[in-house]
Amino acid sequence: MKIQGIHRRAIESLPGRQAVQILDQTLLPHQIEWCELNSMQDAAVAIQTMQVRGAPLIGATAAFGLFFGLRDDPSDAGLATAFDTLFATRPTAVNLRWALERVRDVVAVLPAEQRAEVAWREALQISDDDVAANAALGRHAQPVLEKILAAKTDKTLNVMTHCNAGWLATVDWGTALSPVYQAHESGMKVHVWVSETRPRNQGASLTAWELGQHQVPHTLIVDNAAGHLIQRGLVDLIIVGADRVTAAGDVANKIGTYLKALAAKAHNVPFYVAMPVSTIDWTIEDGMRDIPIEQRSSREVTHLVGRTEASLREEILITPETTAARNDAFDVTPAHLVTGLITEHGVFPATKAALSGLAQRLR
C-alpha cells in the first residue's frame, strides 16, 4: 500500500543485505520512522513492544528473527533457543507459531552451515506469500460487497471494522481492509466506520492513518458508538481480522470484537472475518476454552498516549493514581455469530464441516 504516495511494505528487506526494516507502529500516526532489525533480540523486542503487530506481520517478523538466531548459532541448541525465545513474545496470534514452525521444519533437516541461508530465503517467501494471500482474499470478498451494495438504494457501502487489520497488520494489503482497498480501487463508493479500539487505539492511530494515506473515505467513532450505528442502519457489513481461528470457526480478535458481533446479530448485519488460512489453529476447536488471552499492562488502560502542542508524543494519566485496571487484549467471538470467513481460498461458513473441507483441500 502507500505512504505519502509511495508503495511500501510493513516489513522490508534491505537491498544487498540480510537485514530488514520495520515501520515503527508505536509512533504512528504522528511520526513515520523505520527501524532496522539485525538480531533475534531486535525481532523479539519489536514483537513484544508492538512496534510490529497484527498476526500475519508478527509471523513474518518472527521468521526473520529465527534467521538472525541461526546466523549467530546454527546448531540444534541455537535453533531451539531462537524458536523458544521468539515463540514466547506473544501468546494469542497463531501466525507466530505457524511461521516459526515453517522455518524450523525446513532448516532442521539441513547441515548447520546451510541453515541460516535457507532460513533467510524462507522468511522472504513467507513475506511474499502473505502479500499474495491477502490480495487473494480481498478479491474473493468482492462478490460479497457487490451483492450487499446492489441491494441498497444509497450506493455507498458502509463498512465497519475494528482494531487495525489493514496493511499495517500484515506485510501488505491487510486482511479486513484488503476487500475495502480493492473495492475502492475498482471504483466502488465505500466508506469505513473506524472504531478507536481502546485501550491502545489502533483504530484511531493506525487504521485511520492508513485509510487516509490511501484516500479511502472513513469516519472515526468511539468504540461505544458501534452498536448505536448498527441499530440505526448505518452499517451495511462488518469485516474484522483475526489473531486465531479454531478448527470449528471460533474467532479470537482484538478486545471489543465480540460486542460488535452481538450487535450485528441482533440487527441482521453481516459479520465477516478476513484472514489467511495460516491464522487457523487446526489443533483446537473450542475458542473459549483453548485460546490463551494475552493480559497486557494495566498502564495501557489507565494512561493515554497522544500528541500535544509541545511534543509529538506524550503519555497522560486518566484515572485516579490508585485505580486498578484489567487489560485483556483479545476476546473470542463464537462461530455462530460469524457470517463467513474470508480467506485466500474463498469465503467459507464458520463451521467445523466447512473448515474440515478446507483442510482437506490444503493437504
TORKOL-4160 file (C-alpha; in steps of 0.2 Angstrom, whole numbers, padded with zeros to 4 digits, m for minus):
363
<pt num="1" X="0000" Y="0000" Z="0000"/>
<pt num="2" X="0005" Y="0018" Z="0001"/>
<pt num="3" X="0014" Y="0030" Z="0012"/>
<pt num="4" X="0014" Y="0048" Z="0006"/>
<pt num="5" X="0010" Y="0041" Z="m0011"/>
<pt num="6" X="0025" Y="0028" Z="m0011"/>
<pt num="7" X="0022" Y="0010" Z="m0011"/>
<pt num="8" X="0029" Y="0002" Z="0005"/>
<pt num="9" X="0028" Y="m0014" Z="0015"/>
<pt num="10" X="0026" Y="m0015" Z="0034"/>
<pt num="11" X="0042" Y="m0026" Z="0034"/>
<pt num="12" X="0055" Y="m0024" Z="0020"/>
<pt num="13" X="0072" Y="m0032" Z="0017"/>
<pt num="14" X="0086" Y="m0020" Z="0014"/>
<pt num="15" X="0094" Y="m0021" Z="m0003"/>
<pt num="16" X="0111" Y="m0030" Z="m0004"/>
<pt num="17" X="0110" Y="m0035" Z="0015"/>
<pt num="18" X="0102" Y="m0049" Z="0025"/>
<pt num="19" X="0093" Y="m0037" Z="0037"/>
<pt num="20" X="0076" Y="m0030" Z="0037"/>
<pt num="21" X="0067" Y="m0014" Z="0042"/>
<pt num="22" X="0050" Y="m0011" Z="0050"/>
<pt num="23" X="0039" Y="0004" Z="0051"/>
<pt num="24" X="0038" Y="0008" Z="0070"/>
<pt num="25" X="0019" Y="0007" Z="0073"/>
<pt num="26" X="0021" Y="0014" Z="0091"/>
<pt num="27" X="0025" Y="0031" Z="0084"/>
<pt num="28" X="0011" Y="0032" Z="0071"/>
<pt num="29" X="0001" Y="0042" Z="0066"/>
<pt num="30" X="0012" Y="0057" Z="0071"/>
<pt num="31" X="0030" Y="0050" Z="0066"/>
<pt num="32" X="0035" Y="0040" Z="0052"/>
<pt num="33" X="0050" Y="0031" Z="0057"/>
<pt num="34" X="0059" Y="0015" Z="0050"/>
<pt num="35" X="0068" Y="0004" Z="0062"/>
<pt num="36" X="0082" Y="m0009" Z="0056"/>
<pt num="37" X="0081" Y="m0026" Z="0063"/>
<pt num="38" X="0098" Y="m0035" Z="0064"/>
<pt num="39" X="0097" Y="m0048" Z="0078"/>
<pt num="40" X="0085" Y="m0061" Z="0085"/>
<pt num="41" X="0083" Y="m0049" Z="0100"/>
<pt num="42" X="0078" Y="m0035" Z="0089"/>
<pt num="43" X="0064" Y="m0045" Z="0082"/>
<pt num="44" X="0058" Y="m0051" Z="0099"/>
<pt num="45" X="0058" Y="m0034" Z="0106"/>
<pt num="46" X="0049" Y="m0027" Z="0090"/>
<pt num="47" X="0035" Y="m0040" Z="0093"/>
<pt num="48" X="0034" Y="m0038" Z="0112"/>
<pt num="49" X="0033" Y="m0019" Z="0112"/>
<pt num="50" X="0021" Y="m0019" Z="0097"/>
<pt num="51" X="0032" Y="m0010" Z="0085"/>
<pt num="52" X="0025" Y="m0023" Z="0074"/>
<pt num="53" X="0008" Y="m0031" Z="0077"/>
<pt num="54" X="m0006" Y="m0040" Z="0068"/>
<pt num="55" X="m0005" Y="m0059" Z="0067"/>
<pt num="56" X="0002" Y="m0060" Z="0049"/>
<pt num="57" X="0015" Y="m0047" Z="0052"/>
<pt num="58" X="0021" Y="m0054" Z="0069"/>
<pt num="59" X="0023" Y="m0071" Z="0059"/>
<pt num="60" X="0034" Y="m0063" Z="0046"/>
<pt num="61" X="0044" Y="m0054" Z="0059"/>
<pt num="62" X="0047" Y="m0069" Z="0069"/>
<pt num="63" X="0053" Y="m0079" Z="0053"/>
<pt num="64" X="0066" Y="m0066" Z="0051"/>
<pt num="65" X="0070" Y="m0067" Z="0069"/>
<pt num="66" X="0073" Y="m0085" Z="0068"/>
<pt num="67" X="0085" Y="m0082" Z="0053"/>
<pt num="68" X="0095" Y="m0070" Z="0064"/>
<pt num="69" X="0096" Y="m0083" Z="0078"/>
<pt num="70" X="0103" Y="m0096" Z="0066"/>
<pt num="71" X="0115" Y="m0084" Z="0058"/>
<pt num="72" X="0123" Y="m0082" Z="0076"/>
<pt num="73" X="0121" Y="m0100" Z="0081"/>
<pt num="74" X="0115" Y="m0113" Z="0068"/>
<pt num="75" X="0117" Y="m0128" Z="0080"/>
<pt num="76" X="0102" Y="m0138" Z="0086"/>
<pt num="77" X="0103" Y="m0129" Z="0103"/>
<pt num="78" X="0104" Y="m0112" Z="0094"/>
<pt num="79" X="0088" Y="m0116" Z="0084"/>
<pt num="80" X="0079" Y="m0122" Z="0099"/>
<pt num="81" X="0084" Y="m0106" Z="0109"/>
<pt num="82" X="0079" Y="m0095" Z="0095"/>
<pt num="83" X="0062" Y="m0104" Z="0092"/>
<pt num="84" X="0058" Y="m0103" Z="0111"/>
<pt num="85" X="0063" Y="m0085" Z="0113"/>
<pt num="86" X="0053" Y="m0079" Z="0098"/>
<pt num="87" X="0038" Y="m0090" Z="0102"/>
<pt num="88" X="0036" Y="m0083" Z="0120"/>
<pt num="89" X="0034" Y="m0065" Z="0113"/>
<pt num="90" X="0015" Y="m0065" Z="0111"/>
<pt num="91" X="0003" Y="m0079" Z="0116"/>
<pt num="92" X="m0013" Y="m0077" Z="0106"/>
<pt num="93" X="m0008" Y="m0074" Z="0087"/>
<pt num="94" X="m0006" Y="m0092" Z="0080"/>
<pt num="95" X="0003" Y="m0085" Z="0065"/>
<pt num="96" X="0018" Y="m0083" Z="0076"/>
<pt num="97" X="0019" Y="m0102" Z="0079"/>
<pt num="98" X="0015" Y="m0106" Z="0061"/>
<pt num="99" X="0029" Y="m0095" Z="0054"/>
<pt num="100" X="0042" Y="m0102" Z="0067"/>
<pt num="101" X="0037" Y="m0120" Z="0064"/>
<pt num="102" X="0038" Y="m0117" Z="0045"/>
<pt num="103" X="0056" Y="m0111" Z="0045"/>
<pt num="104" X="0061" Y="m0123" Z="0059"/>
<pt num="105" X="0054" Y="m0138" Z="0049"/>
<pt num="106" X="0063" Y="m0133" Z="0033"/>
<pt num="107" X="0080" Y="m0130" Z="0041"/>
<pt num="108" X="0080" Y="m0144" Z="0055"/>
<pt num="109" X="0085" Y="m0157" Z="0042"/>
<pt num="110" X="0099" Y="m0147" Z="0035"/>
<pt num="111" X="0118" Y="m0146" Z="0040"/>
<pt num="112" X="0121" Y="m0132" Z="0052"/>
<pt num="113" X="0131" Y="m0122" Z="0039"/>
<pt num="114" X="0116" Y="m0121" Z="0027"/>
<pt num="115" X="0103" Y="m0117" Z="0040"/>
<pt num="116" X="0104" Y="m0098" Z="0040"/>
<pt num="117" X="0104" Y="m0095" Z="0022"/>
<pt num="118" X="0089" Y="m0106" Z="0019"/>
<pt num="119" X="0080" Y="m0098" Z="0034"/>
<pt num="120" X="0083" Y="m0081" Z="0026"/>
<pt num="121" X="0075" Y="m0087" Z="0009"/>
<pt num="122" X="0061" Y="m0095" Z="0019"/>
<pt num="123" X="0057" Y="m0079" Z="0028"/>
<pt num="124" X="0057" Y="m0069" Z="0012"/>
<pt num="125" X="0045" Y="m0082" Z="0005"/>
<pt num="126" X="0033" Y="m0081" Z="0020"/>
<pt num="127" X="0033" Y="m0062" Z="0017"/>
<pt num="128" X="0029" Y="m0064" Z="m0001"/>
<pt num="129" X="0016" Y="m0077" Z="0002"/>
<pt num="130" X="0007" Y="m0066" Z="0015"/>
<pt num="131" X="0006" Y="m0052" Z="0002"/>
<pt num="132" X="m0002" Y="m0064" Z="m0011"/>
<pt num="133" X="m0014" Y="m0072" Z="0001"/>
<pt num="134" X="m0020" Y="m0055" Z="0007"/>
<pt num="135" X="m0023" Y="m0049" Z="m0011"/>
<pt num="136" X="m0032" Y="m0065" Z="m0015"/>
<pt num="137" X="m0044" Y="m0064" Z="0000"/>
<pt num="138" X="m0048" Y="m0046" Z="m0005"/>
<pt num="139" X="m0053" Y="m0052" Z="m0022"/>
<pt num="140" X="m0064" Y="m0066" Z="m0015"/>
<pt num="141" X="m0073" Y="m0054" Z="m0005"/>
<pt num="142" X="m0078" Y="m0043" Z="m0019"/>
<pt num="143" X="m0094" Y="m0053" Z="m0024"/>
<pt num="144" X="m0100" Y="m0051" Z="m0006"/>
<pt num="145" X="m0098" Y="m0032" Z="m0006"/>
<pt num="146" X="m0106" Y="m0031" Z="m0023"/>
<pt num="147" X="m0121" Y="m0041" Z="m0018"/>
<pt num="148" X="m0124" Y="m0030" Z="m0002"/>
<pt num="149" X="m0122" Y="m0014" Z="m0012"/>
<pt num="150" X="m0133" Y="m0020" Z="m0026"/>
<pt num="151" X="m0147" Y="m0021" Z="m0013"/>
<pt num="152" X="m0146" Y="m0003" Z="m0007"/>
<pt num="153" X="m0154" Y="0012" Z="m0014"/>
<pt num="154" X="m0140" Y="0023" Z="m0007"/>
<pt num="155" X="m0125" Y="0017" Z="m0017"/>
<pt num="156" X="m0111" Y="0020" Z="m0004"/>
<pt num="157" X="m0106" Y="0004" Z="0005"/>
<pt num="158" X="m0103" Y="0007" Z="0024"/>
<pt num="159" X="m0091" Y="m0005" Z="0031"/>
<pt num="160" X="m0087" Y="m0006" Z="0050"/>
<pt num="161" X="m0070" Y="m0013" Z="0056"/>
<pt num="162" X="m0062" Y="m0015" Z="0072"/>
<pt num="163" X="m0044" Y="m0013" Z="0078"/>
<pt num="164" X="m0031" Y="m0012" Z="0063"/>
<pt num="165" X="m0032" Y="m0026" Z="0051"/>
<pt num="166" X="m0026" Y="m0016" Z="0036"/>
<pt num="167" X="m0009" Y="m0017" Z="0028"/>
<pt num="168" X="0000" Y="m0012" Z="0044"/>
<pt num="169" X="m0006" Y="m0028" Z="0052"/>
<pt num="170" X="0002" Y="m0038" Z="0038"/>
<pt num="171" X="0016" Y="m0037" Z="0026"/>
<pt num="172" X="0005" Y="m0028" Z="0013"/>
<pt num="173" X="m0014" Y="m0026" Z="0008"/>
<pt num="174" X="m0021" Y="m0031" Z="0025"/>
<pt num="175" X="m0034" Y="m0044" Z="0030"/>
<pt num="176" X="m0051" Y="m0035" Z="0034"/>
<pt num="177" X="m0046" Y="m0020" Z="0024"/>
<pt num="178" X="m0040" Y="m0029" Z="0008"/>
<pt num="179" X="m0058" Y="m0030" Z="0002"/>
<pt num="180" X="m0060" Y="m0012" Z="0006"/>
<pt num="181" X="m0045" Y="m0006" Z="m0004"/>
<pt num="182" X="m0049" Y="m0017" Z="m0019"/>
<pt num="183" X="m0067" Y="m0011" Z="m0019"/>
<pt num="184" X="m0061" Y="0007" Z="m0018"/>
<pt num="185" X="m0048" Y="0005" Z="m0032"/>
<pt num="186" X="m0062" Y="m0003" Z="m0043"/>
<pt num="187" X="m0072" Y="0012" Z="m0041"/>
<pt num="188" X="m0085" Y="0007" Z="m0028"/>
<pt num="189" X="m0091" Y="0020" Z="m0017"/>
<pt num="190" X="m0085" Y="0013" Z="0000"/>
<pt num="191" X="m0085" Y="0022" Z="0017"/>
<pt num="192" X="m0077" Y="0014" Z="0033"/>
<pt num="193" X="m0083" Y="0017" Z="0051"/>
<pt num="194" X="m0066" Y="0016" Z="0061"/>
<pt num="195" X="m0069" Y="0011" Z="0079"/>
<pt num="196" X="m0055" Y="0019" Z="0090"/>
<pt num="197" X="m0051" Y="0002" Z="0098"/>
<pt num="198" X="m0046" Y="0006" Z="0116"/>
<pt num="199" X="m0035" Y="0004" Z="0125"/>
<pt num="200" X="m0021" Y="0005" Z="0113"/>
<pt num="201" X="m0032" Y="0015" Z="0100"/>
<pt num="202" X="m0025" Y="0005" Z="0085"/>
<pt num="203" X="m0041" Y="0011" Z="0075"/>
<pt num="204" X="m0038" Y="0029" Z="0079"/>
<pt num="205" X="m0019" Y="0029" Z="0076"/>
<pt num="206" X="m0017" Y="0016" Z="0063"/>
<pt num="207" X="m0032" Y="0012" Z="0053"/>
<pt num="208" X="m0037" Y="0030" Z="0051"/>
<pt num="209" X="m0019" Y="0034" Z="0046"/>
<pt num="210" X="m0018" Y="0021" Z="0033"/>
<pt num="211" X="m0035" Y="0024" Z="0025"/>
<pt num="212" X="m0031" Y="0042" Z="0024"/>
<pt num="213" X="m0014" Y="0038" Z="0016"/>
<pt num="214" X="m0024" Y="0028" Z="0003"/>
<pt num="215" X="m0038" Y="0041" Z="0001"/>
<pt num="216" X="m0052" Y="0029" Z="0007"/>
<pt num="217" X="m0067" Y="0039" Z="0015"/>
<pt num="218" X="m0068" Y="0035" Z="0033"/>
<pt num="219" X="m0075" Y="0041" Z="0049"/>
<pt num="220" X="m0068" Y="0038" Z="0067"/>
<pt num="221" X="m0080" Y="0033" Z="0080"/>
<pt num="222" X="m0078" Y="0029" Z="0099"/>
<pt num="223" X="m0080" Y="0011" Z="0102"/>
<pt num="224" X="m0096" Y="0013" Z="0112"/>
<pt num="225" X="m0105" Y="0021" Z="0097"/>
<pt num="226" X="m0104" Y="0005" Z="0086"/>
<pt num="227" X="m0120" Y="m0003" Z="0092"/>
<pt num="228" X="m0129" Y="0013" Z="0090"/>
<pt num="229" X="m0124" Y="0015" Z="0072"/>
<pt num="230" X="m0128" Y="m0003" Z="0068"/>
<pt num="231" X="m0145" Y="m0001" Z="0076"/>
<pt num="232" X="m0148" Y="0014" Z="0066"/>
<pt num="233" X="m0145" Y="0005" Z="0050"/>
<pt num="234" X="m0129" Y="0015" Z="0046"/>
<pt num="235" X="m0118" Y="m0001" Z="0044"/>
<pt num="236" X="m0120" Y="m0012" Z="0029"/>
<pt num="237" X="m0107" Y="m0025" Z="0035"/>
<pt num="238" X="m0093" Y="m0028" Z="0047"/>
<pt num="239" X="m0077" Y="m0035" Z="0042"/>
<pt num="240" X="m0063" Y="m0039" Z="0056"/>
<pt num="241" X="m0047" Y="m0048" Z="0056"/>
<pt num="242" X="m0042" Y="m0062" Z="0067"/>
<pt num="243" X="m0027" Y="m0067" Z="0078"/>
<pt num="244" X="m0033" Y="m0085" Z="0079"/>
<pt num="245" X="m0047" Y="m0095" Z="0072"/>
<pt num="246" X="m0051" Y="m0113" Z="0078"/>
<pt num="247" X="m0055" Y="m0128" Z="0068"/>
<pt num="248" X="m0073" Y="m0125" Z="0072"/>
<pt num="249" X="m0074" Y="m0107" Z="0067"/>
<pt num="250" X="m0072" Y="m0098" Z="0084"/>
<pt num="251" X="m0063" Y="m0081" Z="0082"/>
<pt num="252" X="m0050" Y="m0073" Z="0093"/>
<pt num="253" X="m0048" Y="m0055" Z="0089"/>
<pt num="254" X="m0044" Y="m0038" Z="0097"/>
<pt num="255" X="m0055" Y="m0035" Z="0113"/>
<pt num="256" X="m0072" Y="m0027" Z="0108"/>
<pt num="257" X="m0074" Y="m0038" Z="0093"/>
<pt num="258" X="m0087" Y="m0049" Z="0102"/>
<pt num="259" X="m0098" Y="m0034" Z="0106"/>
<pt num="260" X="m0099" Y="m0029" Z="0088"/>
<pt num="261" X="m0103" Y="m0047" Z="0083"/>
<pt num="262" X="m0118" Y="m0047" Z="0096"/>
<pt num="263" X="m0124" Y="m0031" Z="0089"/>
<pt num="264" X="m0123" Y="m0037" Z="0071"/>
<pt num="265" X="m0133" Y="m0052" Z="0075"/>
<pt num="266" X="m0146" Y="m0043" Z="0084"/>
<pt num="267" X="m0149" Y="m0031" Z="0069"/>
<pt num="268" X="m0146" Y="m0044" Z="0054"/>
<pt num="269" X="m0130" Y="m0035" Z="0049"/>
<pt num="270" X="m0117" Y="m0047" Z="0041"/>
<pt num="271" X="m0102" Y="m0050" Z="0051"/>
<pt num="272" X="m0086" Y="m0057" Z="0042"/>
<pt num="273" X="m0069" Y="m0062" Z="0047"/>
<pt num="274" X="m0055" Y="m0060" Z="0035"/>
<pt num="275" X="m0039" Y="m0069" Z="0037"/>
<pt num="276" X="m0026" Y="m0080" Z="0028"/>
<pt num="277" X="m0028" Y="m0099" Z="0032"/>
<pt num="278" X="m0011" Y="m0098" Z="0042"/>
<pt num="279" X="m0022" Y="m0090" Z="0056"/>
<pt num="280" X="m0032" Y="m0106" Z="0058"/>
<pt num="281" X="m0026" Y="m0116" Z="0073"/>
<pt num="282" X="m0031" Y="m0134" Z="0067"/>
<pt num="283" X="m0027" Y="m0141" Z="0084"/>
<pt num="284" X="m0041" Y="m0133" Z="0094"/>
<pt num="285" X="m0060" Y="m0131" Z="0092"/>
<pt num="286" X="m0066" Y="m0123" Z="0107"/>
<pt num="287" X="m0060" Y="m0105" Z="0107"/>
<pt num="288" X="m0067" Y="m0100" Z="0124"/>
<pt num="289" X="m0058" Y="m0115" Z="0132"/>
<pt num="290" X="m0042" Y="m0117" Z="0122"/>
<pt num="291" X="m0036" Y="m0100" Z="0115"/>
<pt num="292" X="m0025" Y="m0091" Z="0128"/>
<pt num="293" X="m0029" Y="m0072" Z="0130"/>
<pt num="294" X="m0015" Y="m0061" Z="0132"/>
<pt num="295" X="m0015" Y="m0050" Z="0148"/>
<pt num="296" X="m0006" Y="m0033" Z="0144"/>
<pt num="297" X="m0001" Y="m0020" Z="0156"/>
<pt num="298" X="m0014" Y="m0010" Z="0166"/>
<pt num="299" X="m0005" Y="0006" Z="0161"/>
<pt num="300" X="m0012" Y="0004" Z="0143"/>
<pt num="301" X="m0029" Y="0007" Z="0152"/>
<pt num="302" X="m0025" Y="0020" Z="0164"/>
<pt num="303" X="m0015" Y="0031" Z="0153"/>
<pt num="304" X="m0017" Y="0038" Z="0135"/>
<pt num="305" X="m0003" Y="0042" Z="0123"/>
<pt num="306" X="m0005" Y="0056" Z="0111"/>
<pt num="307" X="0002" Y="0072" Z="0103"/>
<pt num="308" X="0002" Y="0089" Z="0112"/>
<pt num="309" X="0007" Y="0106" Z="0106"/>
<pt num="310" X="0024" Y="0104" Z="0115"/>
<pt num="311" X="0028" Y="0086" Z="0110"/>
<pt num="312" X="0025" Y="0073" Z="0096"/>
<pt num="313" X="0021" Y="0060" Z="0109"/>
<pt num="314" X="0016" Y="0061" Z="0127"/>
<pt num="315" X="0008" Y="0050" Z="0140"/>
<pt num="316" X="m0005" Y="0056" Z="0152"/>
<pt num="317" X="m0014" Y="0048" Z="0167"/>
<pt num="318" X="m0033" Y="0047" Z="0165"/>
<pt num="319" X="m0038" Y="0038" Z="0181"/>
<pt num="320" X="m0035" Y="0041" Z="0200"/>
<pt num="321" X="m0017" Y="0035" Z="0204"/>
<pt num="322" X="m0023" Y="0021" Z="0214"/>
<pt num="323" X="m0036" Y="0014" Z="0202"/>
<pt num="324" X="m0033" Y="m0005" Z="0197"/>
<pt num="325" X="m0036" Y="m0009" Z="0179"/>
<pt num="326" X="m0038" Y="m0026" Z="0169"/>
<pt num="327" X="m0032" Y="m0027" Z="0151"/>
<pt num="328" X="m0037" Y="m0042" Z="0142"/>
<pt num="329" X="m0030" Y="m0039" Z="0124"/>
<pt num="330" X="m0042" Y="m0051" Z="0115"/>
<pt num="331" X="m0059" Y="m0059" Z="0116"/>
<pt num="332" X="m0067" Y="m0074" Z="0107"/>
<pt num="333" X="m0082" Y="m0072" Z="0095"/>
<pt num="334" X="m0091" Y="m0089" Z="0094"/>
<pt num="335" X="m0093" Y="m0096" Z="0077"/>
<pt num="336" X="m0112" Y="m0095" Z="0077"/>
<pt num="337" X="m0110" Y="m0076" Z="0076"/>
<pt num="338" X="m0099" Y="m0076" Z="0061"/>
<pt num="339" X="m0107" Y="m0074" Z="0044"/>
<pt num="340" X="m0092" Y="m0081" Z="0035"/>
<pt num="341" X="m0073" Y="m0082" Z="0034"/>
<pt num="342" X="m0065" Y="m0073" Z="0020"/>
<pt num="343" X="m0048" Y="m0082" Z="0015"/>
<pt num="344" X="m0036" Y="m0083" Z="0001"/>
<pt num="345" X="m0045" Y="m0099" Z="m0004"/>
<pt num="346" X="m0063" Y="m0092" Z="m0004"/>
<pt num="347" X="m0077" Y="m0087" Z="0008"/>
<pt num="348" X="m0082" Y="m0101" Z="0020"/>
<pt num="349" X="m0095" Y="m0103" Z="0033"/>
<pt num="350" X="m0088" Y="m0103" Z="0051"/>
<pt num="351" X="m0092" Y="m0121" Z="0054"/>
<pt num="352" X="m0082" Y="m0137" Z="0058"/>
<pt num="353" X="m0088" Y="m0145" Z="0042"/>
<pt num="354" X="m0083" Y="m0131" Z="0031"/>
<pt num="355" X="m0066" Y="m0129" Z="0038"/>
<pt num="356" X="m0063" Y="m0148" Z="0038"/>
<pt num="357" X="m0067" Y="m0147" Z="0019"/>
<pt num="358" X="m0054" Y="m0133" Z="0018"/>
<pt num="359" X="m0041" Y="m0143" Z="0027"/>
<pt num="360" X="m0044" Y="m0157" Z="0015"/>
<pt num="361" X="m0041" Y="m0145" Z="0000"/>
<pt num="362" X="m0025" Y="m0139" Z="0008"/>
<pt num="363" X="m0017" Y="m0156" Z="0010"/>
